[in-house]
């Protein structure tokens, strides 16, 4: 799927790996698209749709929501 995302102008913003214990994710990925057209094209892509059954088997859940990424901050700055 990564290639397909990139084909539609997605950019990987961040990737985090967890241990998957107690229902927490094994992995979280954040992508951003240059515009809504790129996202819409990805969601409507026939290759993506054809792989939906396999995706449902291997990915527990996907959440899509609009976001604004802010610059990196040291944890001390957030307290």
N, C-alpha and C positions, 0 to 999 in steps of 0.2 A: 504493500500500500504506500510505502514511502515514496516510491517513484511516481505513483499516480498523484499523490499530494503535490509533489514538486512540479509535475506536468501542469498543474493548475495554479501555479504561482504561490503555493504555500511555502512558508519559511518556518523551520523549527526554531522556536524561541527558547525552549527549555525542556529537559528530560530529567526525570527523577526516578530513582529505583528504590523501592521499598522491600520489605520482607514478606508482604502478603499475609501476615498473621492477623487473626481476629477480624477478617473481612476487609482489611486495608488493601489498597492496590499493590500489585507487584511492580507496576510501572505507571507513571503519569507523564504524558507528553503534551506540551503546549505548542500549537501551531498558530500562525497568523497568515491571513491572506491579504494581498494588496487592496482588494476590494471585494464587494459582495458577489460580483460576477464570477470571480475565481472560486469562491466557496460554492456558489450555486452550480457551477460547471462540474466541480468535484462531486457534489452530492447527486447529480443527475448522470454521472458517467456510467456507461453501460458495463464497463469492466468492473467497476466498484459494485454495481448492483448484482452482477453475475457471481461475485464472491461473497455475497451477503450471508449465505448459509454457513460457509466456512468461518467467516468473521464472527458470527453469532456463537459458534462452537468454541472459539479460542479467546474471545474478548468478553469479559464479564459485563462491562457497561461502558458506554460512551456518553459524555456530557458535552453539549455544545452550548456556548453562551458568548455574548459579546464581552470584550474585555479591554482594558487599557493597561498596558505594561508600564511600570515605573522603573526608574533606574535601580540598580542594585544598592542595597543598604546593609550596613553592618547591623547585626542584631542589637548592639548597644544603642543604635540610633532609634530603635523602635520602642524602647522602654521608657 
